[in-house]
Amino acid sequence: MVRVSAMAALAAAFLATAGVSAAPDAPQTGQAPDAAQVRRAAAAFDAGVAAFKERELELAASRFEEADAAVPSPQALRQAIRARQEAGQGSRAATLAALAIQRYPADEATSKLANEVLAAFGPSLHKLSVSCAPPCVVAVGSRAIHGEATTRWVVYLDPQPTTLSASFLGGSSRQVEVDAKAGGSSELRLEPEAGAPSTGGGLPGPSGGAGSVGTGAKTSPGTDGERPARGAPAVDVAATEPSKRGGLPPFVFFGGVAATAVLGGVTIWSGIDTLNNPGEDAVRAGCVGQGTGCALYQEALGKETRTNVLLGVTAGVGVLTVVSALFTDWGSSGRGASTGRRRVEPIVTATGRGGFLGAQGTF
């Protein structure tokens, strides 16, 4: 299988879609993402794919959000929504869905997924429409809301008293309490408090989904505090990556290898015992004139039958072992290579004189 790197896909996608328009009220950088941003987005996207396959859904969502923060794209945002949805994080999935609709209203696949998520989770959540001047980034409790600084936010909250924080240009901040109710909605305008001291800092970078943000709105790990430029990663794994890990666990294959080896050894012993005990010469000498009813002949015949049965069983277990290797979940090769994780894979080789069944590994 030929694997196209996410780096190449991201670069090609940006060249093809550099004219994507920004969301309303989103700040414009006026420049393309540089190579470092594309590399960071590609690495984060690959990490998200690997985590998604391993069913580490919250980690996958954070990595997809990190990729979107480095080089904004509908593909990375859709994957983040799916990961939050499958992780059962309804309010976070719905908030990302609202961002996706605002940012990519003309993207059919993005709008379809976002509307489905909002239909599924919206009725049980509180919809909060936030406007802020100057542009701000927001956080719910200690969790940063994914997205770059803007003057308008739509945030979905779980039905409970919630603290919402906003950080503004210049380093000032604001914190309010929201009494969120299921199916409820409200609007909130946030401005820096009059006379609030400014720290002189700029806006924090967009959240990569993994950071902890209080009223100081710290930058999430992996974004390096840089503002994202416009671009569009083109890799969308939803149609190609399984939503759940499938296949047999590796111990089934290795159990089959062990069973085949044991049965093979027993079969060899049985064959040798059949040839030597009592042996062809002994049967001929001891069964003269007695026909097939001779005890030695019947003993040799029984051992031959035993050997043939063992041979058939060994061959059957060997075939089943080979087949199980094809249906075994050996994990993510990409992730194993990048993290140095120990991995073991089967080797099945056919030759003119038989076959070879074994395994190879990386340690």
C-alpha positions as a printed NumPy array, in Angstrom:
array([[  0.   ,   0.   ,   0.   ],
       [  1.335,   3.408,  -0.93 ],
       [  0.975,   5.956,   1.838],
       [  0.853,   9.631,   0.923],
       [  2.306,  11.693,   3.745],
       [  0.07 ,  14.251,   5.401],
       [  2.837,  16.799,   4.785],
       [  2.572,  16.404,   1.013],
       [ -1.213,  16.437,   1.15 ],
       [ -1.264,  19.58 ,   3.254],
       [  1.12 ,  21.4  ,   0.967],
       [ -0.771,  20.368,  -2.169],
       [ -4.079,  21.309,  -0.601],
       [ -2.887,  24.76 ,   0.312],
       [ -1.623,  25.42 ,  -3.218],
       [ -5.007,  24.305,  -4.557],
       [ -7.174,  26.168,  -2.042],
       [ -5.211,  29.225,  -0.99 ],
       [ -8.184,  31.373,  -1.984],
       [-10.491,  30.04 ,   0.748],
       [-12.318,  32.941,   2.349],
       [-12.13 ,  33.617,   6.06 ],
       [-15.053,  33.487,   8.443],
       [-16.884,  36.734,   9.123],
       [-15.086,  38.903,  11.682],
       [-12.082,  36.544,  11.691],
       [ -8.775,  38.386,  11.595],
       [ -6.921,  38.253,   8.305],
       [ -3.214,  37.612,   8.305],
       [ -2.787,  38.285,   4.588],
       [ -0.088,  35.661,   4.253],
       [  0.166,  31.997,   3.45 ],
       [  1.187,  29.48 ,   6.116],
       [  4.918,  28.977,   6.165],
       [  6.66 ,  25.614,   5.945],
       [  6.908,  25.305,   9.723],
       [  3.146,  25.762,  10.121],
       [  2.421,  23.196,   7.425],
       [  4.832,  20.72 ,   9.044],
       [  3.233,  21.292,  12.423],
       [ -0.25 ,  20.821,  10.972],
       [  0.794,  17.643,   9.143],
       [  2.439,  16.154,  12.227],
       [ -0.564,  16.985,  14.408],
       [ -2.993,  15.557,  11.835],
       [ -0.988,  12.304,  11.586],
       [ -0.957,  12.067,  15.381],
       [ -4.716,  12.607,  15.405],
       [ -5.266,   9.823,  12.86 ],
       [ -3.108,   7.436,  14.897],
       [ -4.884,   8.299,  18.154],
       [ -8.296,   7.945,  16.466],
       [ -7.404,   4.427,  15.271],
       [ -6.315,   3.533,  18.804],
       [ -9.664,   4.898,  20.108],
       [ -7.856,   7.541,  22.155],
       [-10.594,   9.933,  21.133],
       [ -9.899,  12.945,  23.349],
       [ -6.235,  12.903,  22.354],
       [ -7.249,  12.575,  18.703],
       [ -9.567,  15.578,  18.972],
       [ -6.819,  17.664,  20.557],
       [ -4.371,  16.766,  17.787],
       [ -6.917,  17.577,  15.041],
       [ -7.629,  20.909,  16.724],
       [ -3.892,  21.555,  16.889],
       [ -3.623,  20.865,  13.153],
       [ -6.497,  23.256,  12.499],
       [ -4.838,  25.914,  14.658],
       [ -1.603,  25.665,  12.665],
       [ -3.269,  25.641,   9.219],
       [ -7.071,  26.099,   9.422],
       [ -8.978,  23.596,   7.276],
       [-12.445,  22.024,   7.067],
       [-10.915,  18.535,   7.051],
       [ -9.086,  18.913,  10.359],
       [-12.111,  20.605,  11.91 ],
       [-14.45 ,  17.809,  10.765],
       [-12.145,  15.196,  12.267],
       [-12.032,  17.109,  15.556],
       [-15.846,  17.207,  15.6  ],
       [-16.082,  13.458,  14.95 ],
       [-13.567,  12.654,  17.677],
       [-15.403,  14.828,  20.238],
       [-18.708,  13.3  ,  19.158],
       [-17.518,   9.716,  19.533],
       [-15.893,  10.587,  22.866],
       [-19.339,  11.635,  24.112],
       [-18.24 ,  15.257,  24.596],
       [-21.451,  16.759,  23.267],
       [-20.893,  20.394,  24.275],
       [-17.395,  20.454,  22.766],
       [-18.551,  18.752,  19.563],
       [-21.459,  21.176,  19.222],
       [-19.207,  24.202,  19.812],
       [-16.832,  22.992,  17.099],
       [-19.839,  22.4  ,  14.825],
       [-20.975,  26.003,  15.309],
       [-17.462,  27.191,  14.45 ],
       [-17.43 ,  24.993,  11.342],
       [-20.721,  26.428,  10.077],
       [-19.528,  29.983,  10.668],
       [-16.162,  29.408,   9.032],
       [-17.141,  27.137,   6.104],
       [-20.823,  27.808,   5.281],
       [-20.385,  26.731,   1.643],
       [-18.604,  23.434,   2.385],
       [-21.268,  20.748,   1.951],
       [-19.541,  17.956,   3.881],
       [-18.701,  20.263,   6.775],
       [-22.218,  21.753,   6.955],
       [-23.827,  18.303,   6.848],
       [-21.729,  16.938,   9.72 ],
       [-22.066,  20.117,  11.777],
       [-25.853,  20.222,  11.431],
       [-26.127,  16.532,  12.362],
       [-24.073,  17.114,  15.513],
       [-26.102,  20.178,  16.493],
       [-29.34 ,  18.279,  15.945],
       [-28.101,  15.426,  18.14 ],
       [-26.656,  17.423,  21.039],
       [-28.201,  20.893,  20.798],
       [-31.518,  20.2  ,  22.582],
       [-29.725,  19.048,  25.741],
       [-27.261,  21.965,  25.848],
       [-27.318,  25.712,  26.469],
       [-26.442,  27.885,  23.472],
       [-24.458,  30.993,  24.415],
       [-23.819,  33.678,  21.778],
       [-20.877,  35.825,  22.828],
       [-19.814,  39.146,  21.325],
       [-16.681,  40.878,  22.492],
       [-14.866,  44.095,  21.662],
       [-11.991,  44.085,  21.016],
       [-11.602,  40.525,  19.618],
       [-11.124,  37.903,  22.301],
       [-10.507,  34.236,  22.911],
       [-12.749,  32.438,  25.395],
       [-12.556,  29.588,  27.856],
       [-15.137,  27.527,  29.742],
       [-13.844,  26.898,  33.22 ],
       [-10.175,  26.054,  32.728],
       [-10.711,  24.701,  29.19 ],
       [ -9.89 ,  26.854,  26.182],
       [-12.441,  26.978,  23.386],
       [-10.834,  26.094,  20.07 ],
       [-10.564,  28.931,  17.574],
       [ -8.683,  32.12 ,  16.842],
       [ -9.556,  35.487,  18.353],
       [-12.75 ,  36.994,  16.968],
       [-15.583,  39.328,  17.981],
       [-18.294,  36.633,  17.838],
       [-18.444,  33.203,  19.444],
       [-21.111,  30.533,  19.712],
       [-20.441,  28.26 ,  22.668],
       [-22.55 ,  25.289,  23.766],
       [-22.536,  24.61 ,  27.499],
       [-23.534,  21.63 ,  29.597],
       [-26.608,  22.427,  31.739],
       [-24.961,  23.619,  34.948],
       [-23.548,  26.844,  36.44 ],
       [-20.479,  27.654,  34.337],
       [-17.655,  30.182,  34.421],
       [-16.842,  31.802,  31.085],
       [-13.576,  33.703,  30.649],
       [-12.496,  36.033,  27.858],
       [ -9.007,  37.401,  27.126],
       [ -8.659,  40.524,  25.012],
       [ -5.997,  42.229,  22.977],
       [ -3.555,  43.898,  25.343],
       [ -3.781,  41.148,  27.933],
       [ -6.909,  42.278,  29.816],
       [ -9.533,  39.707,  30.698],
       [-13.105,  39.282,  31.869],
       [-14.871,  36.507,  33.734],
       [-18.624,  35.937,  34.082],
       [-20.902,  33.279,  35.522],
       [-23.509,  31.66 ,  33.269],
       [-26.465,  29.625,  34.559],
       [-26.659,  27.158,  31.668],
       [-29.884,  25.19 ,  31.21 ],
       [-30.795,  22.344,  28.882],
       [-32.412,  23.726,  25.736],
       [-31.722,  27.283,  26.84 ],
       [-30.021,  30.103,  24.977],
       [-28.659,  33.51 ,  25.886],
       [-26.509,  36.315,  24.569],
       [-23.556,  37.926,  26.279],
       [-21.434,  40.94 ,  25.412],
       [-17.968,  41.078,  26.931],
       [-15.645,  44.051,  27.136],
       [-12.564,  44.669,  29.261],
       [-13.518,  46.016,  32.661],
       [-13.183,  49.777,  32.911],
       [ -9.85 ,  50.695,  34.437],
       [ -8.615,  47.102,  34.315],
       [ -4.802,  47.043,  34.155],
       [ -3.309,  45.805,  30.897],
       [ -0.412,  43.375,  30.937],
       [  0.786,  44.696,  27.609],
       [  0.606,  41.271,  25.993],
       [ -1.083,  40.326,  22.764],
       [ -3.897,  37.929,  22.19 ],
       [ -3.099,  34.333,  23.088],
       [ -2.707,  31.93 ,  20.196],
       [ -5.599,  29.78 ,  19.039],
       [ -6.301,  26.759,  21.136],
       [ -4.981,  23.407,  20.062],
       [ -7.57 ,  21.754,  22.254],
       [ -5.191,  20.489,  24.925],
       [ -4.312,  23.607,  26.869],
       [ -5.64 ,  24.921,  30.139],
       [ -6.836,  28.5  ,  29.987],
       [ -7.986,  30.643,  32.861],
       [ -8.544,  34.362,  32.855],
       [ -5.002,  34.791,  31.602],
       [ -5.763,  32.555,  28.616],
       [ -2.486,  30.687,  28.291],
       [ -1.504,  29.41 ,  24.919],
       [ -2.155,  25.732,  24.284],
       [  0.817,  23.411,  23.848],
       [  1.812,  22.821,  20.257],
       [  0.726,  26.183,  18.845],
       [  3.868,  28.096,  19.89 ],
       [  1.691,  31.179,  20.385],
       [  1.597,  31.858,  16.643],
       [ -1.499,  33.159,  14.902],
       [ -2.64 ,  30.791,  12.171],
       [ -2.532,  31.716,   8.532],
       [ -5.145,  30.6  ,   6.058],
       [ -4.737,  27.28 ,   4.32 ],
       [ -6.526,  23.977,   3.954],
       [ -5.207,  20.534,   4.838],
       [ -6.832,  18.133,   2.403],
       [ -6.656,  14.827,   4.261],
       [-10.017,  13.594,   5.512],
       [ -9.76 ,  10.155,   7.083],
       [-13.402,   9.621,   8.049],
       [-14.215,   7.666,   4.895],
       [-11.078,   5.538,   5.045],
       [-10.232,   5.079,   8.706],
       [-12.362,   2.639,  10.736],
       [-14.343,   4.255,  13.533],
       [-13.413,   1.336,  15.779],
       [-10.476,  -0.965,  15.937],
       [-11.317,  -4.301,  14.348],
       [ -9.676,  -7.646,  13.798],
       [ -8.355, -10.396,  16.016],
       [ -5.923,  -9.689,  18.851],
       [ -2.311, -10.704,  18.039],
       [ -2.265, -13.487,  20.658],
       [ -4.632, -15.523,  18.45 ],
       [ -2.009, -15.65 ,  15.695],
       [  0.859, -16.441,  18.04 ],
       [ -1.233, -19.08 ,  19.802],
       [ -1.797, -20.678,  16.393],
       [  1.934, -20.581,  15.661],
       [  2.657, -22.287,  18.975],
       [ -0.042, -24.916,  18.421],
       [  1.238, -25.624,  14.904],
       [  4.76 , -26.057,  16.207],
       [  3.673, -28.438,  18.972],
       [  1.485, -30.487,  16.639],
       [  4.282, -30.598,  14.089],
       [  6.656, -32.   ,  16.681],
       [  4.13 , -34.625,  17.782],
       [  3.466, -35.576,  14.144],
       [  7.192, -36.064,  13.466],
       [  7.525, -38.243,  16.56 ],
       [  4.476, -40.273,  15.52 ],
       [  5.886, -40.797,  12.022],
       [  9.236, -41.997,  13.371],
       [  7.473, -44.291,  15.852],
       [  5.325, -45.724,  13.045],
       [  8.392, -46.551,  10.93 ],
       [ 10.461, -48.052,  13.732],
       [  8.015, -49.704,  16.109],
       [  7.332, -52.461,  15.204],
       [  8.81 , -51.686,  11.786],
       [  8.147, -53.132,   8.328],
       [ 10.634, -56.012,   8.639],
       [  9.236, -57.073,  12.005],
       [  5.692, -57.141,  10.604],
       [  6.717, -59.274,   7.641],
       [  8.596, -61.729,   9.829],
       [  5.992, -61.941,  12.57 ],
       [  2.88 , -62.08 ,  10.411],
       [  3.831, -64.875,   7.989],
       [  0.674, -66.853,   7.149],
       [ -1.552, -64.794,   9.492],
       [ -2.989, -62.256,   7.035],
       [ -4.292, -58.821,   8.055],
       [ -5.529, -60.101,  11.379],
       [ -1.956, -60.293,  12.674],
       [ -1.493, -58.279,  15.891],
       [  1.764, -56.669,  14.705],
       [  0.139, -55.618,  11.448],
       [ -2.852, -54.079,  13.271],
       [ -0.495, -52.23 ,  15.641],
       [  1.467, -50.754,  12.717],
       [ -1.782, -49.865,  10.911],
       [ -3.097, -48.029,  13.993],
       [  0.09 , -45.997,  14.295],
       [ -0.043, -45.091,  10.612],
       [ -3.634, -43.881,  11.034],
       [ -2.605, -41.852,  14.094],
       [  0.209, -40.211,  12.123],
       [ -2.085, -39.36 ,   9.209],
       [ -4.644, -37.803,  11.552],
       [ -1.955, -35.731,  13.279],
       [ -0.63 , -34.644,   9.907],
       [ -4.084, -33.449,   8.83 ],
       [ -4.74 , -31.634,  12.116],
       [ -1.329, -29.926,  11.972],
       [ -1.929, -28.77 ,   8.418],
       [ -5.398, -27.481,   9.343],
       [ -4.143, -25.512,  12.335],
       [ -1.335, -24.107,  10.195],
       [ -3.775, -22.906,   7.537],
       [ -6.032, -21.337,  10.171],
       [ -3.005, -19.591,  11.681],
       [ -2.061, -18.112,   8.31 ],
       [ -5.64 , -16.949,   7.775],
       [ -5.787, -15.412,  11.278],
       [ -2.711, -13.335,  10.43 ],
       [ -4.712, -11.664,   7.66 ],
       [ -7.471, -10.679,  10.09 ],
       [ -5.289,  -9.686,  13.036],
       [ -5.176,  -6.054,  14.187],
       [ -1.448,  -5.358,  14.262],
       [ -1.901,  -1.693,  15.241],
       [ -0.869,   1.461,  13.363],
       [  2.363,   1.098,  11.427],
       [  2.663,   4.861,  11.142],
       [  2.324,   5.37 ,  14.823],
       [  4.654,   2.544,  15.671],
       [  7.347,   3.986,  13.442],
       [  7.016,   7.481,  14.814],
       [  6.946,   6.586,  18.491],
       [  9.368,   3.673,  18.512],
       [  6.734,   1.353,  19.926],
       [  7.57 ,  -2.307,  19.894],
       [  5.792,  -4.063,  17.07 ],
       [  5.555,  -7.625,  15.8  ],
       [  4.235,  -8.747,  12.403],
       [  3.797, -12.207,  10.827],
       [  5.906, -13.61 ,   7.991],
       [  4.252, -16.168,   5.702],
       [  6.394, -17.472,   2.828],
       [  5.635, -20.17 ,   0.253],
       [  8.437, -22.089,  -1.469],
       [  8.691, -24.968,  -3.899],
       [  9.332, -27.348,  -1.015],
       [  6.724, -26.115,   1.399],
       [  6.292, -22.945,   3.42 ],
       [  7.585, -20.873,   6.293],
       [  5.523, -19.325,   9.081],
       [  7.206, -16.906,  11.469],
       [  7.275, -13.357,  12.769],
       [  9.403, -10.247,  12.606],
       [  9.489,  -7.341,  15.043],
       [ 10.799,  -3.9  ,  15.851],
       [ 12.201,  -3.429,  19.346]])
